[in-house]
Amino acid sequence: MSMVSPAPSSSSSVNPSVQMSQSAISGILATINSISNMGKTLASSVDAAVPSSASFASALASATPSGLINGANLLQNLNNAANPSATNLSNAAAVTSQVPSQPTSPSGAQALATGNWAFSPSTTPSVSPASPTFATSPASPVASSGTITGGAPVVNGASVVSDAMQYLGVPYQWGGASPSTGFDCSGLVQKVFSDLGVSLPRTAAQQQSTGTPVASLALAQPGDLIFYGSPAYHVGIYIGNGKMIDAPKAGQNVQVNSVGTPTSIVRITGATANPSLVSQAGSYLPTFQAAAAANHIDVNLLLSIAKVESNFNPNAVSSAGAQGIMQIMPSTASGLGINPMNPTQAIYGAAQLLSEKLGAFKTPALAAAAYNAGDNAVRAYGGIPPYPETQNYVTSVLQNMKGAAA
């Protein structure tokens, strides 16, 4: 008995599941050859689609995550087909389903990114710069209502300060001259005076040479321009009490700062008392001037209120009970701690009231409306109340102030 088993027949020595005909092997080799050519086409397409870089890495880096997945699947299947084994021969069919038979005008980068050849050549997107946003938006001036608006701007110290106040919080921006882009120091000054109808040069050095020089800080009035350096490299708007509004530097906002030691001071407003009001105020003029300066308001506003309220009559009493040269109601006078029939006390009391109303409502027109009709009425109507008396009152006050600015 032979100890060697007879050799099995060829029909029983090969597992049918892995048995391949010569024709099948030839087919796989042909597929691999085709895939090789496909790789060359891919490389050429990527180079064409990414002219700034000839590498697959650049193309893949710009692909979307989903595109990378599809591209990776394609490359994995290509690898499997190029390295046939018992476990991946079945993937050869998958390759033929993903590889295009006729890749016409492909974009290589897009093909790698998505596995889809039905694309036009890639383009580079354009990105518009984002509009700047602000952490603190500038406050809008209080709107007026009725047939009279807030009134034409009046160029005086009070109106300059009031206008500048609305830009508190706007970020500093070198070269900026509007609240939408931000301000630098001279841009803020130019914008404030432009709001009031006054054209100023653009730079601090140029602005320094305009207007009337003020000898010292002790003589400075609200609305004056405070300069540093000669020629000036910085400018602010004086608001009184050694303080100014300015756009300091990058990283900060328009704010109130101490003046410190300026190089020069210039007065642009040219606000002088209306000669007609001066003559009518008579001996009370120094009191009006002192009270206006003490409360950082324009003397012409205070004089105009007195003109419209009492025609400078210290003994006037209205049918409603308002008393004295400034026509202050007894209850209001009590709150101020003054005697409304005492002209000096009344003028100082009225100056204090107007300073408070300018701080609340920003413009002389609205401050006058509040003086006549009350703060609550101005707030309720969002501006000048539609009362004929108040509207006529505001018109008269503004006309007197315009006469002073003319």
C-alpha positions as CSV (number, residue, x, y, z in Angstrom):
1,M,0.0,0.0,0.0
2,S,1.5,3.2,-1.0
3,M,2.0,5.7,1.8
4,V,1.6,8.6,-0.6
5,S,-1.8,9.7,-1.5
6,P,-2.6,10.1,-5.2
7,A,-2.6,13.7,-6.4
8,P,-6.1,15.1,-6.6
9,S,-7.5,15.9,-10.0
10,S,-7.5,19.4,-11.2
11,S,-11.2,19.6,-10.9
12,S,-11.1,19.0,-7.2
13,S,-7.9,20.9,-6.2
14,V,-9.1,24.5,-6.7
15,N,-11.8,26.2,-4.7
16,P,-14.5,27.2,-7.2
17,S,-15.0,30.6,-5.3
18,V,-11.4,31.7,-6.2
19,Q,-11.0,29.9,-9.5
20,M,-10.4,32.4,-12.3
21,S,-10.2,31.9,-15.9
22,Q,-7.4,33.3,-18.0
23,S,-9.9,35.7,-19.5
24,A,-11.0,37.0,-16.1
25,I,-7.4,37.7,-15.1
26,S,-6.8,39.5,-18.4
27,G,-9.9,41.6,-17.7
28,I,-8.6,42.6,-14.3
29,L,-5.2,43.5,-15.7
30,A,-6.9,45.6,-18.4
31,T,-8.9,47.3,-15.6
32,I,-5.7,48.1,-13.7
33,N,-4.1,49.5,-16.8
34,S,-7.2,51.7,-17.3
35,I,-7.0,52.8,-13.7
36,S,-3.4,53.8,-14.1
37,N,-4.3,55.9,-17.1
38,M,-7.1,57.3,-15.0
39,G,-4.6,58.4,-12.3
40,K,-2.6,60.3,-14.9
41,T,-5.7,62.0,-16.0
42,L,-6.6,62.9,-12.4
43,A,-3.2,64.4,-11.8
44,S,-3.4,66.4,-15.0
45,S,-6.8,67.7,-14.1
46,V,-5.8,68.7,-10.6
47,D,-2.8,70.6,-12.0
48,A,-5.1,72.5,-14.4
49,A,-7.7,73.2,-11.8
50,V,-5.2,74.4,-9.2
51,P,-2.7,76.5,-11.2
52,S,-1.1,78.0,-8.1
53,S,-0.1,74.5,-6.9
54,A,0.6,71.3,-8.7
55,S,0.0,69.1,-5.7
56,F,-2.9,66.9,-4.7
57,A,-2.5,68.2,-1.2
58,S,-3.5,71.7,-2.3
59,A,-6.6,70.3,-4.0
60,L,-7.6,68.2,-1.1
61,A,-7.0,71.0,1.4
62,S,-9.6,73.1,-0.4
63,A,-12.2,70.3,-0.6
64,T,-15.2,70.2,1.6
65,P,-15.5,67.4,4.3
66,S,-18.1,65.5,2.3
67,G,-16.0,65.9,-0.8
68,L,-13.0,64.5,1.0
69,I,-15.0,61.4,2.0
70,N,-16.1,60.8,-1.6
71,G,-12.6,61.4,-2.9
72,A,-11.1,59.1,-0.3
73,N,-13.6,56.4,-1.2
74,L,-12.6,56.7,-4.8
75,L,-8.9,56.4,-4.1
76,Q,-9.5,53.5,-1.7
77,N,-11.3,51.6,-4.4
78,L,-8.6,52.4,-6.9
79,N,-6.1,51.0,-4.4
80,N,-8.1,47.9,-3.9
81,A,-8.5,47.2,-7.6
82,A,-4.8,47.8,-8.1
83,N,-3.9,45.2,-5.5
84,P,-6.4,42.4,-6.0
85,S,-6.9,39.9,-3.2
86,A,-9.5,37.4,-2.2
87,T,-11.1,40.1,0.0
88,N,-11.1,43.0,-2.4
89,L,-11.6,41.5,-5.9
90,S,-15.2,42.2,-5.4
91,N,-14.4,45.9,-5.2
92,A,-13.2,46.0,-8.8
93,A,-16.7,46.3,-10.0
94,A,-17.3,49.2,-7.7
95,V,-14.3,51.0,-9.3
96,T,-15.9,50.8,-12.7
97,S,-19.1,52.4,-11.3
98,Q,-17.2,55.4,-10.0
99,V,-14.6,55.9,-12.7
100,P,-16.1,57.9,-15.6
101,S,-15.8,56.3,-18.9
102,Q,-15.3,59.6,-20.7
103,P,-14.1,62.3,-18.3
104,T,-14.7,65.3,-20.5
105,S,-13.3,68.6,-19.4
106,P,-13.0,67.6,-15.7
107,S,-11.9,69.9,-12.9
108,G,-9.4,67.8,-11.0
109,A,-9.8,69.6,-7.7
110,Q,-13.6,69.2,-7.8
111,A,-13.4,65.6,-8.9
112,L,-11.2,64.9,-5.9
113,A,-13.4,66.8,-3.7
114,T,-16.7,65.3,-4.7
115,G,-16.1,62.2,-6.8
116,N,-18.3,63.9,-9.4
117,W,-17.0,64.8,-12.8
118,A,-20.0,66.8,-13.9
119,F,-18.5,70.2,-13.0
120,S,-17.4,73.3,-14.8
121,P,-13.9,74.5,-14.0
122,S,-13.5,75.8,-10.4
123,T,-13.5,79.5,-9.7
124,T,-12.1,81.5,-6.8
125,P,-14.9,83.1,-4.7
126,S,-14.7,86.8,-3.9
127,V,-15.3,87.8,-0.3
128,S,-16.6,91.3,0.5
129,P,-15.2,92.8,3.7
130,A,-17.7,92.7,6.6
131,S,-19.2,96.0,7.6
132,P,-17.9,97.1,10.9
133,T,-20.1,96.8,14.0
134,F,-19.9,98.6,17.2
135,A,-20.2,97.5,20.7
136,T,-21.8,100.8,21.6
137,S,-23.9,102.4,18.9
138,P,-24.0,106.2,18.9
139,A,-27.2,107.6,20.3
140,S,-29.5,109.3,17.8
141,P,-30.6,112.9,18.5
142,V,-34.1,113.1,19.9
143,A,-36.5,113.4,17.1
144,S,-39.0,116.3,16.9
145,S,-42.6,116.0,16.0
146,G,-45.5,118.3,14.9
147,T,-45.2,121.0,12.2
148,I,-41.9,122.2,13.6
149,T,-38.8,120.0,13.5
150,G,-36.0,120.2,16.0
151,G,-35.0,123.5,14.3
152,A,-32.1,124.5,12.1
153,P,-28.8,124.0,13.8
154,V,-27.5,126.9,15.8
155,V,-23.7,127.3,15.9
156,N,-22.8,128.2,19.4
157,G,-20.9,126.5,22.3
158,A,-24.0,124.7,23.6
159,S,-25.0,123.4,20.2
160,V,-21.4,122.2,19.5
161,V,-21.3,120.3,22.8
162,S,-24.8,118.9,22.4
163,D,-24.0,117.6,18.9
164,A,-20.7,116.1,20.1
165,M,-22.5,114.2,22.9
166,Q,-24.4,112.1,20.5
167,Y,-21.2,110.5,19.3
168,L,-20.0,109.2,22.7
169,G,-19.2,105.6,22.4
170,V,-18.3,105.5,18.7
171,P,-15.0,103.6,18.2
172,Y,-11.8,105.3,17.3
173,Q,-10.8,104.7,13.7
174,W,-7.7,106.4,12.2
175,G,-8.9,108.4,9.2
176,G,-12.5,107.9,10.2
177,A,-15.0,110.8,9.9
178,S,-18.4,109.3,10.4
179,P,-20.2,107.3,13.1
180,S,-20.6,104.3,10.7
181,T,-16.8,104.0,10.2
182,G,-15.6,105.4,13.5
183,F,-13.8,108.7,14.2
184,D,-10.3,109.9,14.7
185,C,-9.8,113.2,16.7
186,S,-10.1,115.7,13.8
187,G,-12.7,113.6,12.0
188,L,-15.0,113.9,15.0
189,V,-14.4,117.7,15.2
190,Q,-15.1,118.1,11.5
191,K,-18.3,116.0,11.7
192,V,-19.7,117.9,14.7
193,F,-19.2,121.3,13.0
194,S,-20.5,119.9,9.7
195,D,-23.7,118.9,11.5
196,L,-24.1,122.5,12.4
197,G,-23.4,123.8,8.9
198,V,-19.8,124.8,9.5
199,S,-17.0,123.5,7.1
200,L,-13.7,122.8,8.8
201,P,-10.4,121.4,7.4
202,R,-9.8,117.7,7.9
203,T,-6.6,117.5,10.0
204,A,-5.9,118.8,13.5
205,A,-3.0,120.9,12.3
206,Q,-5.3,122.6,9.7
207,Q,-8.1,123.1,12.2
208,Q,-5.6,124.7,14.6
209,S,-5.1,127.6,12.2
210,T,-8.9,128.4,12.0
211,G,-11.1,130.5,14.3
212,T,-10.1,132.9,17.0
213,P,-7.3,132.0,19.5
214,V,-8.2,131.8,23.2
215,A,-5.5,133.0,25.6
216,S,-5.8,130.4,28.3
217,L,-7.9,127.5,29.6
218,A,-9.3,129.8,32.2
219,L,-11.0,131.8,29.4
220,A,-12.1,128.7,27.4
221,Q,-15.8,128.2,26.8
222,P,-17.8,125.1,25.9
223,G,-17.4,124.4,22.2
224,D,-13.9,125.7,21.9
225,L,-11.3,123.4,20.3
226,I,-8.4,122.1,22.4
227,F,-5.2,121.4,20.6
228,Y,-2.0,119.5,21.5
229,G,1.2,120.0,19.7
230,S,2.4,122.6,17.2
231,P,1.5,121.7,14.6
232,A,-1.3,119.9,16.3
233,Y,-1.4,116.1,16.4
234,H,-4.6,115.9,18.6
235,V,-7.8,117.9,19.1
236,G,-10.8,117.8,21.4
237,I,-14.0,119.7,22.0
238,Y,-14.1,121.6,25.3
239,I,-17.2,121.0,27.4
240,G,-16.3,123.0,30.5
241,N,-14.9,122.2,34.0
242,G,-11.6,121.1,32.5
243,K,-13.2,118.4,30.4
244,M,-13.4,117.7,26.7
245,I,-14.9,115.2,24.3
246,D,-12.4,113.6,22.0
247,A,-11.6,110.4,20.0
248,P,-8.4,109.5,21.9
249,K,-6.7,106.6,20.2
250,A,-7.0,103.1,18.7
251,G,-8.8,100.7,20.9
252,Q,-10.8,103.4,22.6
253,N,-14.2,105.2,21.9
254,V,-15.2,108.8,21.7
255,Q,-15.4,109.8,25.4
256,V,-15.1,112.6,28.0
257,N,-11.5,113.2,29.1
258,S,-9.6,115.7,31.2
259,V,-8.0,118.5,29.2
260,G,-4.7,118.4,30.9
261,T,-2.2,120.9,29.4
262,P,-3.1,121.9,25.9
263,T,-0.8,123.7,23.5
264,S,-3.5,126.1,22.1
265,I,-7.2,126.8,22.2
266,V,-9.3,128.1,19.3
267,R,-12.9,129.4,19.2
268,I,-14.8,128.4,16.1
269,T,-18.4,129.3,17.0
270,G,-17.9,133.0,17.3
271,A,-21.0,133.0,19.5
272,T,-21.6,136.5,20.8
273,A,-24.7,137.8,22.5
274,N,-27.3,139.1,20.1
275,P,-27.0,142.9,20.2
276,S,-30.7,143.3,20.3
277,L,-31.0,141.0,23.3
278,V,-28.0,142.7,25.0
279,S,-29.7,146.1,24.8
280,Q,-33.0,144.7,26.2
281,A,-31.3,142.8,29.0
282,G,-29.8,146.1,30.2
283,S,-28.2,145.8,33.7
284,Y,-29.0,142.1,33.9
285,L,-26.7,141.2,31.1
286,P,-23.7,140.4,33.4
287,T,-26.0,138.1,35.4
288,F,-27.1,136.3,32.2
289,Q,-23.5,135.9,31.1
290,A,-22.3,134.6,34.5
291,A,-25.2,132.2,34.9
292,A,-24.7,130.8,31.3
293,A,-21.0,130.3,31.9
294,A,-21.5,128.7,35.3
295,N,-24.0,126.2,33.8
296,H,-22.1,125.7,30.5
297,I,-24.9,126.8,28.2
298,D,-25.0,129.4,25.5
299,V,-25.9,132.9,26.8
300,N,-28.1,133.5,23.7
301,L,-30.4,130.6,24.7
302,L,-30.8,132.0,28.2
303,L,-31.4,135.5,26.8
304,S,-33.8,134.3,24.2
305,I,-35.9,132.4,26.9
306,A,-36.1,135.6,29.0
307,K,-37.1,137.6,25.9
308,V,-39.9,135.2,25.0
309,E,-41.0,134.5,28.6
310,S,-41.2,138.0,30.1
311,N,-39.6,140.4,27.6
312,F,-37.0,140.9,30.4
313,N,-39.7,142.1,32.9
314,P,-38.6,141.0,36.4
315,N,-42.1,141.6,37.8
316,A,-44.1,139.6,35.3
317,V,-46.7,137.2,36.5
318,S,-48.6,135.0,34.1
319,S,-52.3,134.0,34.3
320,A,-51.0,130.5,35.0
321,G,-49.0,131.7,38.0
322,A,-45.5,131.7,36.4
323,Q,-43.3,134.4,38.0
324,G,-40.5,136.8,37.3
325,I,-38.0,137.5,34.5
326,M,-37.7,133.8,33.7
327,Q,-41.4,132.9,34.4
328,I,-40.7,130.0,36.7
329,M,-43.6,128.3,38.4
330,P,-43.6,128.5,42.3
331,S,-43.4,124.7,42.6
332,T,-40.4,124.6,40.3
333,A,-38.7,127.5,42.1
334,S,-39.2,125.7,45.4
335,G,-37.5,122.7,44.0
336,L,-34.6,124.9,42.9
337,G,-34.5,126.7,46.2
338,I,-34.9,130.1,44.6
339,N,-37.2,133.1,44.7
340,P,-38.5,133.5,41.1
341,M,-39.2,137.2,41.7
342,N,-35.5,137.8,42.5
343,P,-33.9,138.4,39.0
344,T,-30.5,137.1,39.9
345,Q,-31.9,133.9,41.5
346,A,-34.3,133.4,38.7
347,I,-31.7,133.8,36.0
348,Y,-29.4,131.3,37.7
349,G,-32.3,128.9,38.3
350,A,-33.3,129.1,34.6
351,A,-29.8,128.5,33.5
352,Q,-29.6,125.4,35.7
353,L,-32.9,124.1,34.2
354,L,-31.8,124.7,30.7
355,S,-28.5,122.9,31.3
356,E,-30.4,119.9,32.6
357,K,-32.8,120.0,29.6
358,L,-29.9,120.3,27.1
359,G,-28.3,117.2,28.7
360,A,-31.6,115.3,28.4
361,F,-32.7,116.4,24.9
362,K,-29.5,117.6,23.2
363,T,-30.8,120.5,21.1
364,P,-31.7,124.1,22.0
365,A,-35.1,123.6,20.3
366,L,-36.1,120.6,22.5
367,A,-34.6,122.2,25.6
368,A,-36.9,125.3,24.9
369,A,-39.9,123.0,24.3
370,A,-39.3,121.3,27.6
371,Y,-38.9,124.6,29.4
372,N,-42.3,125.7,28.1
373,A,-44.3,122.4,28.1
374,G,-42.4,120.2,30.5
375,D,-40.0,117.3,30.1
376,N,-42.8,114.7,30.2
377,A,-44.6,116.3,27.2
378,V,-41.4,116.3,25.1
379,R,-40.8,112.6,26.0
380,A,-44.5,111.7,25.4
381,Y,-44.4,113.1,21.8
382,G,-40.8,112.2,21.1
383,G,-40.0,115.8,20.4
384,I,-41.7,119.2,20.3
385,P,-45.3,118.7,21.4
386,P,-48.0,119.7,18.9
387,Y,-49.3,122.5,21.1
388,P,-49.6,125.8,19.2
389,E,-48.3,127.7,22.1
390,T,-45.2,125.5,22.5
391,Q,-44.6,125.5,18.7
392,N,-44.8,129.3,18.5
393,Y,-42.6,129.5,21.6
394,V,-39.8,127.4,20.2
395,T,-40.0,129.3,16.9
396,S,-39.5,132.6,18.7
397,V,-36.6,131.3,20.8
398,L,-34.8,129.9,17.7
399,Q,-35.3,133.1,15.8
400,N,-33.7,135.1,18.6
401,M,-30.8,132.6,18.7
402,K,-30.3,132.7,14.9
403,G,-30.1,136.5,15.2
404,A,-27.3,136.0,17.6
405,A,-25.4,133.6,15.3
406,A,-25.9,135.7,12.2
